[in-house]
Amino acid sequence: MDPRDNVHSWFGPSLLDERLEAPEEQREFKRLWLGFMTARVTLALVLLLLQTTLYALGQAANIWLVLLSGVYFTATLMVRVAPRPRPLGQTFDQPWLSSIGIDVLVFTALQLLHGSSINYTPLYALPVLQAAVLGSLTLSMGTAAGITLLLLLHSAWRSLHGPGDATPLFIQAALTGAGSFVIAFLAHQLSARLASEQQRARRSQHAMRIQQQVNDLVIEALTDGILVVDVRGTVHAANPAAHQMLQADERPLKHTPFNLVDEPGWQSLAELAFQVFTGRGDFRHADIGIEHVGQGNRRLRVRTRMTTAHWGETEILCVMFLQDLREMEARMRTEKLASMGRMSAAVAHEIRNPLAAITQANALLEEDLQDPRHLRLTQMVRQNAQRLDRIVDDVLNISRTGKQAANFESRVLELTPSVQRICQDWAQQTGSSTLLSLHLAPHPLPVHFEPEHLRRVLINLLDNARRYARQLPHAIQVHARADTSGQALLAVWSDGPPMEPSVEQHLFEPFFSSESRSSGLGLYICRELCEGHGAAIGYHRARRIARDTLMDGNEFFITLRLAAAAASPAARARAAP
């Protein structure tokens, strides 16, 4: 069983695959191989210079020593400049013969040719180390055994051809051989240990890099903002959600690091960070406001955690988790809406029964009345009861469909006169005649929509535009025309300031509003009514000419289905006056 099988990672066993480590191991082997080959070339050059100098000075009369050193230098140089290293095998293979074998033979030949004046025995340490570091334990021990055998044979040859006691020669050969075995064993053990540590370190680094990438992806995808702040108020890291919560409109947030005290709107956040660093506990939470000049107050809930210093580190950081309170409240309101939807069926019966009784009683009362004033009152009761019954039907239809658009019964109506009549009634009731200007198509635009639903959608959009528009002429514009895709386009434009990104993101969600006094249901109902009739509603910033100036403003636009008679340009041309 491989001992690496006992290593577990949070990301699974795939991180320990050998294929991930192969390139690193190849680079490490090449570095060691080049080191040994460079050492061989250097040693060969030293031997060549030594033998040439001795021969030139007359200290050595054997020209074969110079030739052997030259051949050895040429061989080591050729192996050094080879295009790719050749790893050693488990036994005495071709790479061993071309490197370690040549070294052993050359050093033995030098010892034989030079005699006893110079001892070349220490040079055997190079091939032993090379076999132990680059090869297996069997190869290194075999190399040491071969060197020991050559030394014993050389001692025996000298004892046969020379006078004197041969015991010291055999003792010297035996000690050198024993030292070769020790060097081979220890060098191989150290090399294997270092290789194992390097593999373990590479696995840990690889797992750490993947975990860091996963952490970065998770933090960037979080809807909660995250800030990493030091005691001086400097922000060292911030995820995209935090950038969106802190930035001012049309001004991108500074790249990290930046300081919280540099922006006046962040003062409450900077004060909270200071309180956390000077407080006793490591966890605090508070509700604060981020308010930039010319913008509304953005309320945030901030939770903080303190890091712990390790291994002599003195700097402690504070991690802040930011939540937009408006989004939290919107989620709570959405849950409430779901609960209301479940209750709507039971409540509908309680509402419809009294409505039916009121309608019937009003009809009976109307039969017996003759006074025109009383008849007008009964007519008002009848109209409002019918309107309330339609509202109940709409709410029930929306609640039944859940997340899908409600399917209402549509009928064909002329968009231009309907929009003109609704806008005129709204302007008269609200006293906004000077604010409103109409830009309606001159030709008929028959669309599929229920008249009362169109009134509710358009009045909601006009009320919303009036809330944020300037009190100046033509601050609100209504456009109705046919677009190039064969659909009708109805747009309500106002010259109000741009919306915050967090508000724009949740415009059509139920119970989401930038004002505490608003229920947040107006745009949601508009979207549901439009989708129920096959129309689509959206929002964007658009430029319109107002007060003889091209101005930016907020525009809600609705694309409606044209009736079949007006779907083609030819039909619209025939219907034009």
C-alpha positions as CSV (number, residue, x, y, z in Angstrom):
1,M,0.0,0.0,0.0
2,D,1.4,3.4,-1.0
3,P,1.9,5.6,2.1
4,R,0.5,8.5,0.2
5,D,-2.9,6.8,0.3
6,N,-3.1,7.9,3.9
7,V,-2.9,11.5,2.9
8,H,-6.4,13.1,2.7
9,S,-7.4,16.4,1.4
10,W,-10.6,18.4,1.6
11,F,-10.7,18.4,-2.2
12,G,-10.4,14.6,-2.6
13,P,-7.7,12.2,-3.8
14,S,-7.3,13.7,-7.2
15,L,-4.8,16.2,-5.9
16,L,-2.4,13.3,-5.2
17,D,-2.3,12.0,-8.7
18,E,1.2,11.3,-9.9
19,R,0.6,13.0,-13.2
20,L,0.4,16.3,-11.5
21,E,3.9,15.8,-10.1
22,A,5.6,14.5,-13.2
23,P,6.7,17.9,-14.6
24,E,8.1,19.0,-11.3
25,E,10.0,15.7,-10.8
26,Q,11.4,16.0,-14.3
27,R,12.7,19.5,-13.7
28,E,14.2,18.5,-10.3
29,F,16.0,15.4,-11.9
30,K,17.3,17.6,-14.7
31,R,18.7,20.1,-12.3
32,L,20.6,17.4,-10.3
33,W,21.7,15.6,-13.5
34,L,23.2,18.9,-14.8
35,G,24.9,19.4,-11.5
36,F,26.6,16.0,-11.6
37,M,27.5,16.4,-15.3
38,T,29.1,19.8,-14.6
39,A,31.1,18.4,-11.7
40,R,32.4,15.5,-14.0
41,V,33.4,18.0,-16.7
42,T,35.2,20.2,-14.1
43,L,37.0,17.2,-12.6
44,A,38.0,16.0,-16.1
45,L,39.4,19.4,-16.9
46,V,41.4,19.5,-13.7
47,L,42.8,16.0,-14.4
48,L,43.7,17.0,-18.0
49,L,45.5,20.2,-16.8
50,L,47.2,18.2,-14.0
51,Q,48.5,15.5,-16.3
52,T,49.5,18.0,-19.0
53,T,51.5,20.1,-16.4
54,L,53.2,17.0,-15.0
55,Y,54.1,15.8,-18.4
56,A,55.4,19.2,-19.5
57,L,57.5,19.5,-16.3
58,G,58.9,16.0,-16.7
59,Q,57.3,14.7,-13.5
60,A,55.4,12.0,-15.5
61,A,56.8,10.3,-18.5
62,N,53.7,8.4,-19.5
63,I,51.9,10.1,-22.4
64,W,49.0,7.7,-21.9
65,L,47.9,9.6,-18.8
66,V,47.5,12.8,-20.8
67,L,45.6,11.0,-23.6
68,L,43.4,9.2,-21.1
69,S,42.5,12.5,-19.4
70,G,41.8,14.2,-22.8
71,V,39.5,11.3,-23.8
72,Y,37.8,11.5,-20.4
73,F,37.3,15.3,-20.7
74,T,35.8,14.8,-24.2
75,A,33.4,12.1,-23.1
76,T,32.1,14.1,-20.1
77,L,31.7,17.2,-22.2
78,M,29.6,15.2,-24.8
79,V,27.4,13.9,-22.1
80,R,27.0,17.3,-20.5
81,V,25.9,19.0,-23.7
82,A,23.4,16.1,-24.6
83,P,20.0,17.4,-25.5
84,R,18.2,15.6,-22.7
85,P,19.2,13.8,-19.5
86,R,19.0,10.0,-19.4
87,P,17.7,8.8,-16.0
88,L,19.5,5.8,-14.4
89,G,17.7,2.5,-14.1
90,Q,17.5,0.0,-11.4
91,T,20.6,-1.9,-12.6
92,F,23.8,-1.4,-14.7
93,D,22.1,-0.1,-17.9
94,Q,23.3,2.0,-20.8
95,P,23.0,5.4,-19.0
96,W,25.1,4.0,-16.1
97,L,27.8,2.8,-18.5
98,S,28.0,6.2,-20.3
99,S,28.5,8.1,-17.0
100,I,29.3,6.2,-13.8
101,G,31.0,3.3,-15.6
102,I,33.3,5.6,-17.5
103,D,34.2,7.4,-14.3
104,V,35.1,4.1,-12.5
105,L,37.1,2.8,-15.5
106,V,39.0,6.1,-16.0
107,F,39.8,6.5,-12.2
108,T,41.0,2.9,-12.1
109,A,43.2,3.3,-15.2
110,L,44.7,6.5,-13.8
111,Q,45.6,4.6,-10.6
112,L,47.2,1.8,-12.5
113,L,49.1,3.9,-15.0
114,H,50.4,6.5,-12.4
115,G,51.5,4.0,-9.8
116,S,51.7,4.8,-6.2
117,S,52.9,8.4,-6.4
118,I,49.4,9.8,-6.6
119,N,46.3,8.3,-4.9
120,Y,43.1,8.6,-7.1
121,T,41.0,6.7,-4.6
122,P,39.0,9.8,-3.3
123,L,37.7,10.4,-6.8
124,Y,35.5,7.3,-6.5
125,A,33.2,9.3,-4.3
126,L,31.8,11.1,-7.4
127,P,30.3,8.0,-9.1
128,V,29.1,6.6,-5.8
129,L,27.3,9.8,-5.0
130,Q,25.9,10.0,-8.5
131,A,24.5,6.5,-8.4
132,A,23.0,7.1,-4.9
133,V,21.3,10.4,-5.7
134,L,20.2,9.7,-9.3
135,G,19.6,6.0,-9.1
136,S,18.2,3.3,-6.9
137,L,19.6,1.9,-3.7
138,T,20.5,-1.3,-5.5
139,L,22.4,0.6,-8.2
140,S,24.3,2.7,-5.6
141,M,25.3,-0.4,-3.5
142,G,26.3,-2.3,-6.7
143,T,28.5,0.6,-7.7
144,A,30.1,0.7,-4.3
145,A,30.6,-3.1,-4.5
146,G,32.2,-2.8,-7.9
147,I,34.6,-0.1,-6.7
148,T,35.5,-2.2,-3.6
149,L,36.2,-5.2,-5.9
150,L,38.5,-3.1,-8.1
151,L,40.4,-1.7,-5.2
152,L,40.9,-5.2,-3.8
153,L,42.1,-6.5,-7.2
154,H,44.5,-3.5,-7.5
155,S,45.9,-4.3,-4.1
156,A,46.4,-7.9,-5.0
157,W,48.1,-6.9,-8.3
158,R,50.5,-4.6,-6.4
159,S,51.2,-7.3,-3.8
160,L,52.2,-9.7,-6.6
161,H,54.4,-7.2,-8.5
162,G,55.9,-5.3,-5.6
163,P,58.1,-6.0,-2.6
164,G,57.0,-5.5,1.0
165,D,54.0,-6.4,3.1
166,A,50.6,-6.3,1.3
167,T,48.5,-6.1,4.4
168,P,48.3,-2.3,4.5
169,L,47.2,-2.3,0.9
170,F,44.3,-4.7,1.6
171,I,43.3,-2.8,4.7
172,Q,43.3,0.5,2.8
173,A,41.1,-1.1,0.0
174,A,38.7,-2.6,2.6
175,L,38.3,0.7,4.4
176,T,37.8,2.6,1.2
177,G,35.2,0.1,0.1
178,A,33.4,0.2,3.4
179,G,33.4,4.0,3.2
180,S,31.9,3.7,-0.3
181,F,29.1,1.5,1.0
182,V,28.4,4.0,3.8
183,I,28.4,7.0,1.5
184,A,26.1,5.2,-1.0
185,F,23.6,4.2,1.7
186,L,23.5,7.6,3.5
187,A,23.4,9.6,0.3
188,H,20.5,7.5,-1.1
189,Q,18.6,7.8,2.2
190,L,19.0,11.6,2.3
191,S,18.1,11.9,-1.4
192,A,15.0,9.8,-1.0
193,R,14.0,11.8,2.1
194,L,14.5,15.1,0.3
195,A,12.5,13.9,-2.7
196,S,9.7,12.7,-0.5
197,E,9.6,16.1,1.3
198,Q,9.6,17.9,-2.0
199,Q,6.7,15.8,-3.3
200,R,4.7,16.4,-0.1
201,A,5.5,20.2,-0.3
202,R,4.3,20.3,-3.9
203,R,1.1,18.5,-3.0
204,S,0.5,20.9,-0.2
205,Q,1.2,23.9,-2.4
206,H,-1.1,22.5,-5.1
207,A,-3.9,21.9,-2.6
208,M,-3.4,25.3,-1.1
209,R,-3.6,27.0,-4.5
210,I,-6.8,25.2,-5.3
211,Q,-8.3,26.0,-2.0
212,Q,-7.4,29.6,-2.4
213,Q,-9.0,29.7,-5.8
214,V,-12.2,28.1,-4.4
215,N,-12.2,30.6,-1.5
216,D,-11.8,33.5,-3.9
217,L,-14.7,32.2,-6.1
218,V,-17.0,31.7,-3.1
219,I,-16.2,35.1,-1.7
220,E,-16.7,36.8,-5.1
221,A,-20.1,35.0,-5.5
222,L,-21.4,35.9,-2.1
223,T,-24.2,38.4,-1.9
224,D,-22.9,39.6,1.4
225,G,-20.1,42.2,1.2
226,I,-16.7,41.2,2.8
227,L,-14.1,43.8,3.9
228,V,-10.7,43.0,5.5
229,V,-9.6,46.1,7.5
230,D,-6.6,46.8,9.7
231,V,-6.4,49.0,12.8
232,R,-5.6,52.1,10.7
233,G,-8.9,51.7,8.7
234,T,-7.1,50.5,5.6
235,V,-9.1,48.0,3.5
236,H,-6.8,45.3,2.2
237,A,-9.5,43.2,0.4
238,A,-13.1,43.7,-0.7
239,N,-15.3,41.4,-2.7
240,P,-17.6,42.7,-5.6
241,A,-20.7,42.8,-3.3
242,A,-18.8,45.1,-0.9
243,H,-17.7,47.3,-3.8
244,Q,-21.4,47.6,-4.9
245,M,-22.5,48.5,-1.4
246,L,-19.8,51.1,-0.7
247,Q,-19.5,52.8,-4.1
248,A,-21.0,56.1,-5.0
249,D,-23.1,56.4,-8.2
250,E,-21.0,57.0,-11.4
251,R,-17.8,56.9,-9.3
252,P,-16.0,53.5,-9.3
253,L,-14.6,52.4,-5.9
254,K,-10.9,52.7,-5.4
255,H,-8.8,49.6,-5.9
256,T,-7.6,48.0,-2.7
257,P,-5.9,49.0,-0.5
258,F,-7.9,52.1,0.3
259,N,-8.8,53.8,3.6
260,L,-12.3,54.2,5.0
261,V,-11.6,57.7,6.3
262,D,-11.0,59.0,2.8
263,E,-14.7,59.0,1.9
264,P,-17.2,61.0,4.0
265,G,-20.0,58.5,3.4
266,W,-18.0,55.7,5.0
267,Q,-17.4,57.5,8.4
268,S,-19.9,55.3,10.2
269,L,-18.1,52.2,8.9
270,A,-14.7,53.6,9.9
271,E,-16.0,54.4,13.4
272,L,-17.3,50.9,13.8
273,A,-13.9,49.4,12.8
274,F,-12.2,51.7,15.4
275,Q,-14.7,50.5,18.1
276,V,-14.0,46.9,17.2
277,F,-10.2,47.3,17.5
278,T,-10.5,49.1,20.8
279,G,-13.2,46.9,22.3
280,R,-12.9,43.9,24.5
281,G,-14.7,41.2,22.4
282,D,-13.7,39.8,19.1
283,F,-17.3,39.8,17.7
284,R,-19.6,42.8,17.2
285,H,-22.5,43.7,15.0
286,A,-24.3,46.9,14.3
287,D,-26.6,48.6,11.8
288,I,-25.1,51.6,10.1
289,G,-25.8,53.9,7.2
290,I,-23.7,54.6,4.1
291,E,-24.7,58.0,2.7
292,H,-23.0,59.8,-0.1
293,V,-23.7,63.4,-1.1
294,G,-26.8,63.6,-3.3
295,Q,-27.9,60.0,-2.7
296,G,-30.1,58.3,-0.3
297,N,-29.1,56.5,2.9
298,R,-28.1,52.9,2.4
299,R,-28.6,50.9,5.6
300,L,-26.2,48.0,6.2
301,R,-26.0,45.4,8.9
302,V,-22.3,44.8,9.7
303,R,-20.9,41.7,11.5
304,T,-17.2,41.7,12.5
305,R,-14.6,39.0,13.3
306,M,-11.0,39.4,14.4
307,T,-8.1,37.4,13.2
308,T,-5.6,35.8,15.5
309,A,-1.9,36.5,15.3
310,H,0.4,33.5,15.0
311,W,4.1,32.8,15.2
312,G,5.2,36.3,16.2
313,E,2.8,38.2,13.9
314,T,1.7,41.5,15.5
315,E,-0.9,42.8,13.1
316,I,-4.5,41.8,13.7
317,L,-7.1,42.2,11.0
318,C,-10.9,42.7,11.2
319,V,-13.2,40.9,8.7
320,M,-16.4,42.8,8.1
321,F,-19.5,41.1,6.7
322,L,-21.9,43.6,5.1
323,Q,-25.6,42.9,4.5
324,D,-28.0,45.3,2.8
325,L,-31.0,45.7,5.1
326,R,-33.3,46.6,2.3
327,E,-32.6,43.3,0.6
328,M,-33.1,41.4,3.9
329,E,-36.4,43.2,4.4
330,A,-37.4,42.4,0.8
331,R,-36.8,38.7,1.4
332,M,-38.9,38.9,4.5
333,R,-41.6,40.6,2.6
334,T,-41.4,38.0,-0.2
335,E,-41.9,35.3,2.4
336,K,-44.9,37.2,3.7
337,L,-46.3,37.5,0.2
338,A,-46.0,33.7,-0.1
339,S,-48.0,33.3,3.1
340,M,-50.5,35.8,1.8
341,G,-50.9,33.8,-1.3
342,R,-51.8,30.7,0.7
343,M,-54.4,32.7,2.6
344,S,-55.9,34.4,-0.4
345,A,-58.2,31.5,-1.3
346,A,-59.9,31.5,2.1
347,V,-60.0,35.3,2.3
348,A,-61.6,35.5,-1.2
349,H,-64.7,33.7,-0.1
350,E,-65.0,36.1,2.9
351,I,-64.7,39.1,0.6
352,R,-66.8,37.9,-2.3
353,N,-69.8,36.9,-0.1
354,P,-70.2,40.4,1.4
355,L,-69.6,41.9,-2.1
356,A,-72.3,39.7,-3.6
357,A,-74.7,40.8,-0.9
358,I,-73.8,44.4,-1.3
359,T,-74.3,44.2,-5.1
360,Q,-77.6,42.4,-4.8
361,A,-78.9,44.8,-2.1
362,N,-77.8,47.8,-4.2
363,A,-79.7,46.4,-7.3
364,L,-82.9,45.9,-5.3
365,L,-82.5,49.4,-3.8
366,E,-82.0,50.9,-7.2
367,E,-85.3,49.5,-8.5
368,D,-87.3,51.4,-5.9
369,L,-85.4,54.7,-6.2
370,Q,-86.6,57.6,-8.3
371,D,-84.5,60.5,-7.1
372,P,-81.6,61.1,-9.6
373,R,-79.3,61.9,-6.7
374,H,-80.0,58.6,-5.0
375,L,-79.6,56.8,-8.3
376,R,-76.1,58.3,-8.8
377,L,-75.1,57.0,-5.3
378,T,-76.3,53.5,-6.1
379,Q,-74.4,53.7,-9.4
380,M,-71.2,54.6,-7.5
381,V,-71.7,51.7,-5.2
382,R,-72.2,49.3,-8.1
383,Q,-69.1,50.6,-10.0
384,N,-66.9,50.3,-6.9
385,A,-68.2,46.9,-6.0
386,Q,-67.4,45.7,-9.5
387,R,-64.0,47.2,-9.4
388,L,-63.3,45.6,-6.1
389,D,-64.4,42.3,-7.5
390,R,-62.0,42.6,-10.4
391,I,-59.1,43.4,-8.0
392,V,-59.9,40.3,-6.0
393,D,-59.8,38.3,-9.2
394,D,-56.5,39.7,-10.2
395,V,-54.9,39.0,-6.8
396,L,-56.2,35.5,-6.8
397,N,-55.0,34.9,-10.3
398,I,-51.5,36.1,-9.4
399,S,-51.3,34.0,-6.2
400,R,-52.5,30.8,-8.1
401,T,-49.7,31.0,-10.7
402,G,-46.9,31.6,-8.2
403,K,-43.8,32.6,-10.0
404,Q,-45.3,32.2,-13.4
405,A,-47.2,35.1,-15.1
406,A,-50.9,35.1,-14.6
407,N,-53.0,34.5,-17.7
408,F,-55.7,37.1,-17.9
409,E,-58.4,37.4,-20.5
410,S,-57.2,40.0,-22.9
411,R,-59.2,42.0,-25.4
412,V,-58.1,44.2,-28.3
413,L,-58.1,47.9,-27.5
414,E,-56.7,51.0,-29.2
415,L,-53.5,52.0,-27.4
416,T,-53.3,55.7,-28.4
417,P,-56.8,56.9,-27.3
418,S,-56.7,54.7,-24.2
419,V,-53.3,56.1,-23.1
420,Q,-54.4,59.6,-23.9
421,R,-57.6,59.3,-21.8
422,I,-55.8,57.7,-18.8
423,C,-53.1,60.3,-18.8
424,Q,-55.6,63.2,-19.0
425,D,-57.6,61.8,-16.1
426,W,-54.4,61.2,-14.0
427,A,-53.1,64.8,-14.8
428,Q,-56.5,66.3,-13.8
429,Q,-56.8,64.3,-10.6
430,T,-53.1,65.0,-9.5
431,G,-52.8,68.5,-10.8
432,S,-49.8,67.6,-13.0
433,S,-50.9,68.9,-16.3
434,T,-47.8,71.1,-16.7
435,L,-45.5,68.2,-15.8
436,L,-46.9,65.8,-18.4
437,S,-46.4,65.7,-22.1
438,L,-47.7,63.1,-24.5
439,H,-45.9,61.8,-27.6
440,L,-48.4,59.3,-29.1
441,A,-48.4,57.6,-32.5
442,P,-50.9,59.2,-35.0
443,H,-52.0,55.9,-36.5
444,P,-54.0,53.2,-34.6
445,L,-52.2,50.7,-32.4
446,P,-54.6,47.9,-31.5
447,V,-53.0,45.8,-28.8
448,H,-54.0,42.8,-26.6
449,F,-54.7,44.2,-23.1
450,E,-57.6,44.6,-20.7
451,P,-58.5,48.3,-20.4
452,E,-58.7,48.4,-16.6
453,H,-55.4,46.6,-16.3
454,L,-53.8,49.1,-18.6
455,R,-55.2,51.9,-16.5
456,R,-53.7,50.4,-13.3
457,V,-50.3,49.8,-14.9
458,L,-50.1,53.3,-16.5
459,I,-51.3,55.1,-13.3
460,N,-48.7,53.1,-11.2
461,L,-45.9,54.2,-13.6
462,L,-47.1,57.8,-13.6
463,D,-47.3,58.0,-9.8
464,N,-43.8,56.5,-9.6
465,A,-42.5,59.0,-12.1
466,R,-44.1,61.9,-10.4
467,R,-42.5,60.9,-7.0
468,Y,-39.0,61.4,-8.4
469,A,-39.4,63.9,-11.2
470,R,-38.5,67.6,-11.0
471,Q,-41.5,70.0,-10.7
472,L,-40.8,71.5,-14.1
473,P,-42.6,71.5,-17.4
474,H,-42.3,68.3,-19.4
475,A,-40.6,66.5,-16.6
476,I,-42.8,63.4,-17.3
477,Q,-43.2,62.1,-20.9
478,V,-45.4,59.3,-22.2
479,H,-44.5,57.7,-25.6
480,A,-46.6,55.3,-27.6
481,R,-45.5,54.0,-31.0
482,A,-44.9,50.8,-33.0
483,D,-41.3,49.5,-33.0
484,T,-39.4,47.8,-35.8
485,S,-40.1,44.3,-34.4
486,G,-43.8,44.5,-35.0
487,Q,-44.8,45.3,-31.4
488,A,-46.2,48.4,-29.7
489,L,-44.0,50.3,-27.3
490,L,-45.4,52.3,-24.3
491,A,-42.8,54.2,-22.3
492,V,-43.1,56.5,-19.3
493,W,-40.0,58.8,-18.9
494,S,-39.1,61.2,-16.1
495,D,-36.1,63.5,-15.5
496,G,-35.3,62.0,-12.0
497,P,-31.8,61.0,-10.8
498,P,-30.4,57.6,-11.6
499,M,-31.4,54.7,-9.4
500,E,-28.9,52.9,-7.1
501,P,-27.7,49.6,-8.5
502,S,-29.1,47.7,-5.6
503,V,-32.5,49.3,-6.1
504,E,-32.5,48.7,-9.8
505,Q,-31.6,45.0,-9.3
506,H,-34.9,44.4,-7.3
507,L,-37.2,46.9,-9.0
508,F,-40.0,44.4,-9.8
509,E,-39.8,42.3,-6.7
510,P,-42.7,42.4,-4.3
511,F,-42.4,44.5,-1.1
512,F,-39.1,46.0,-2.2
513,S,-39.0,49.8,-2.1
514,S,-36.4,52.5,-1.6
515,E,-38.9,54.4,0.6
516,S,-40.1,53.2,4.0
517,R,-43.7,54.6,3.3
518,S,-44.1,52.6,0.1
519,S,-45.5,49.0,0.1
520,G,-43.3,48.0,-2.8
521,L,-46.2,46.3,-4.6
522,G,-46.8,48.8,-7.4
523,L,-44.1,47.7,-9.9
524,Y,-44.6,44.1,-9.0
525,I,-48.3,44.2,-9.9
526,C,-47.4,46.1,-13.1
527,R,-45.0,43.2,-14.1
528,E,-47.6,40.5,-13.2
529,L,-50.3,42.3,-15.2
530,C,-48.1,42.8,-18.2
531,E,-46.9,39.2,-18.3
532,G,-50.4,38.0,-17.9
533,H,-51.3,39.7,-21.2
534,G,-48.2,38.6,-23.0
535,A,-46.4,41.9,-22.6
536,A,-43.0,42.7,-21.0
537,I,-42.0,45.6,-18.8
538,G,-38.4,46.8,-18.2
539,Y,-36.4,49.8,-17.1
540,H,-33.4,51.7,-18.4
541,R,-31.7,55.1,-18.4
542,A,-32.8,56.9,-21.6
543,R,-32.3,60.4,-23.2
544,R,-35.2,62.5,-24.1
545,I,-35.6,66.1,-25.2
546,A,-37.2,68.1,-22.4
547,R,-37.3,71.9,-22.1
548,D,-35.3,72.1,-25.4
549,T,-32.4,70.1,-23.9
550,L,-31.3,66.5,-24.3
551,M,-31.6,65.0,-20.8
552,D,-31.0,61.7,-19.1
553,G,-33.8,60.2,-17.2
554,N,-35.5,57.0,-15.9
555,E,-37.7,55.2,-18.3
556,F,-40.1,52.3,-17.8
557,F,-41.0,50.7,-21.1
558,I,-43.7,48.1,-22.0
559,T,-43.7,46.0,-25.2
560,L,-47.2,44.9,-26.1
561,R,-48.6,42.5,-28.6
562,L,-50.1,44.2,-31.6
563,A,-53.4,42.8,-32.9
564,A,-53.2,40.8,-36.2
565,A,-54.8,43.7,-38.2
566,A,-51.9,46.0,-37.2
567,A,-49.0,43.6,-37.2
568,S,-47.7,44.6,-40.7
569,P,-46.5,48.0,-41.8
570,A,-48.9,47.9,-44.7
571,A,-51.8,47.5,-42.4
572,R,-50.7,50.3,-40.2
573,A,-50.3,52.5,-43.4
574,R,-53.9,51.7,-44.5
575,A,-55.2,52.5,-41.0
576,A,-53.4,55.8,-40.8
577,P,-55.7,58.9,-41.4
